[in-house]
Amino acid sequence: MRQIAARRGWPVDVHPLSPALHNRPERIAAAVRERLDALRGRYHRLAVAFADCGTRGALDRVLEEMDVERLRGDTCYDVLALDEVEAALAEQPGTYFLTDFLVRTFERSVVRPLGLDRHPELRDAYFGHYTRVVWLAQRPTPELAAAAREAARRLGLPLARLDVGDAGLERQLERLLSTPLASAGSGRAEPRPHRRNA
């Protein structure tokens, strides 16, 4: 996001929350509320760079109350490549997605939090219904490609790669920044029905 904002000349500050919240989505809405409360009064406009991310609408309820807009989508994958994700799930519902971030941090974001490093037999409990891994490559490098292959190997699944870049994220950020302030709080328009990452 910082790179896109710098390239486009957008005056945007990014205040990240812990990516580990995605492993405990019931904590996302409260963490976002706390951060927004801390930032109120410091900025002309606030926006949240989360999709629903498993909060089951709790994030949207907080944002509606606080009159703040967020990125569209049910998952982070939707933010990067909504059409591609929907097509991949329609083609093969048992698709597990990786982003560049997840590829880089697979051990600390997936393996250790799920206990797979200590109990590899849990792999089937967590991933037994998946049929493939799709890497939504934003900025692929040989190192990331090797890490994606290793992540898929750890899961015992075949790997496919979709080069999506960051155009989807850029479009979403542009929409957030171009929404008139008077209606910024209602910018969660056109929500898609919630679906689970199969």
C-alpha positions in Angstrom: 0.0 0.0 0.0 2.8 2.4 0.8 4.4 1.7 -2.6 1.2 2.3 -4.4 0.5 5.5 -2.6 4.0 6.8 -3.2 3.8 5.9 -6.9 0.4 7.6 -7.3 1.4 10.6 -5.1 -1.4 9.9 -2.6 -0.9 11.5 0.9 -1.6 8.2 2.8 -0.2 7.0 6.1 -0.4 3.3 6.9 -0.9 2.2 10.5 -0.7 -1.6 10.4 -2.2 -4.1 12.8 -0.7 -7.4 13.5 -1.2 -9.9 10.7 -1.6 -12.6 13.4 -5.1 -11.2 13.9 -6.1 -13.2 10.8 -5.6 -16.3 12.9 -8.1 -14.9 15.5 -10.7 -13.0 13.4 -13.0 -12.6 16.4 -10.4 -10.0 17.6 -10.2 -7.9 14.4 -13.2 -5.6 14.9 -12.1 -4.6 18.5 -8.5 -4.1 17.3 -9.7 -1.9 14.4 -12.0 0.1 16.7 -9.1 0.7 19.1 -6.8 1.9 16.3 -9.5 4.1 14.8 -10.2 5.7 18.2 -6.4 6.4 18.6 -6.2 8.0 15.2 -9.4 10.1 15.3 -8.7 13.8 15.1 -5.3 13.3 13.5 -6.5 12.8 9.9 -9.0 14.3 7.5 -10.2 10.8 6.6 -9.7 7.3 7.9 -10.2 4.1 6.0 -9.6 0.5 6.9 -7.5 -1.8 4.6 -9.2 -5.0 5.7 -11.7 -7.2 4.0 -14.2 -8.9 6.3 -11.4 -11.4 7.0 -13.6 -13.8 8.9 -15.3 -11.3 11.3 -18.7 -12.4 10.0 -19.9 -8.8 9.7 -18.5 -7.6 13.1 -16.0 -5.4 11.3 -18.7 -3.8 9.2 -20.8 -3.1 12.3 -17.9 -1.3 13.9 -17.2 0.7 10.8 -20.8 1.7 10.2 -20.9 3.0 13.8 -17.7 4.9 13.3 -18.6 6.1 9.8 -15.5 4.6 8.2 -15.1 2.8 5.0 -13.1 -0.4 4.3 -11.8 -2.3 1.3 -14.3 -4.5 -0.4 -14.3 -8.2 -0.2 -14.7 -11.1 2.2 -11.0 -12.0 2.3 -7.6 -10.5 1.7 -7.5 -12.5 -1.4 -10.5 -10.7 -2.7 -8.8 -7.4 -2.2 -5.9 -8.5 -4.5 -7.8 -10.4 -7.2 -11.6 -10.7 -6.6 -12.5 -12.0 -10.0 -9.5 -14.5 -10.2 -10.4 -15.8 -6.7 -14.0 -16.3 -7.6 -13.0 -18.1 -10.8 -10.5 -20.3 -9.0 -13.1 -21.3 -6.4 -15.7 -22.0 -9.0 -13.2 -24.2 -10.9 -12.0 -26.0 -7.8 -13.8 -25.3 -4.5 -11.0 -26.9 -2.5 -8.5 -24.2 -3.3 -6.2 -22.8 -0.6 -4.8 -19.3 -1.4 -1.4 -17.9 -0.6 -0.3 -14.2 -1.1 3.3 -13.1 -1.3 3.1 -12.2 2.4 1.9 -15.7 3.3 4.6 -17.3 1.1 7.3 -15.3 2.8 6.0 -15.9 6.3 4.4 -19.4 5.9 6.3 -20.9 8.8 5.4 -18.2 11.3 1.9 -17.4 9.9 0.6 -20.9 9.3 2.8 -23.7 10.4 3.7 -22.6 14.0 0.3 -21.0 14.9 -1.5 -24.2 13.8 1.1 -26.4 15.6 2.1 -28.2 12.5 5.7 -27.9 13.4 5.1 -29.9 16.6 2.2 -32.1 15.4 2.4 -32.7 11.7 -0.4 -35.2 11.9 -2.7 -32.2 12.3 -2.2 -31.4 8.6 -5.1 -33.6 7.6 -7.4 -32.0 10.2 -6.7 -28.5 8.9 -6.0 -29.1 5.2 -7.5 -32.5 4.4 -10.4 -31.0 2.4 -8.2 -28.8 0.2 -7.2 -30.0 -3.2 -4.6 -27.4 -4.4 -2.7 -24.3 -3.4 -3.0 -21.2 -5.6 -0.4 -18.5 -5.1 -1.7 -15.1 -5.9 1.7 -13.7 -7.0 2.0 -10.0 -6.6 5.8 -9.6 -7.2 7.1 -13.0 -7.9 10.8 -13.8 -7.6 12.7 -17.0 -7.8 13.0 -17.0 -4.0 9.2 -16.6 -3.5 8.5 -19.3 -6.1 10.7 -21.7 -4.2 9.0 -20.7 -0.9 5.6 -21.2 -2.5 6.6 -24.7 -3.7 7.8 -25.5 -0.2 4.6 -24.3 1.4 2.5 -26.4 -1.0 4.8 -29.4 -0.2 4.3 -28.9 3.5 0.5 -29.1 2.9 0.9 -32.1 0.5 -1.0 -30.2 -2.3 -0.2 -29.3 -5.9 0.7 -25.6 -6.5 -0.7 -23.3 -9.2 0.4 -19.7 -9.7 -1.7 -16.7 -10.7 0.2 -13.5 -11.4 -2.1 -10.8 -10.1 0.2 -7.9 -9.3 -1.2 -5.2 -7.1 -3.7 -3.7 -9.7 -6.7 -5.0 -7.7 -5.4 -3.4 -4.5 -4.6 -0.2 -6.3 -8.2 0.0 -7.7 -9.6 -0.5 -4.3 -7.4 2.2 -2.8 -8.3 4.6 -5.6 -12.0 4.0 -4.9 -11.5 4.7 -1.2 -9.6 7.9 -1.8 -12.0 9.2 -4.5 -15.2 8.6 -2.5 -16.7 12.0 -1.5 -16.3 12.6 2.3 -20.0 13.1 2.7 -20.6 9.5 1.8 -17.3 7.9 2.9 -19.0 6.2 5.8 -21.4 4.3 3.5 -18.7 3.1 1.2 -19.3 -0.5 2.0 -21.8 -0.4 -0.9 -22.4 -3.4 -3.1 -21.4 -6.0 -0.6 -21.1 -9.5 -2.1 -22.7 -12.4 -0.3 -20.3 -13.8 2.3 -18.6 -17.0 1.2 -16.0 -19.1 2.9 -12.5 -19.8 1.5 -13.0 -23.4 0.7 
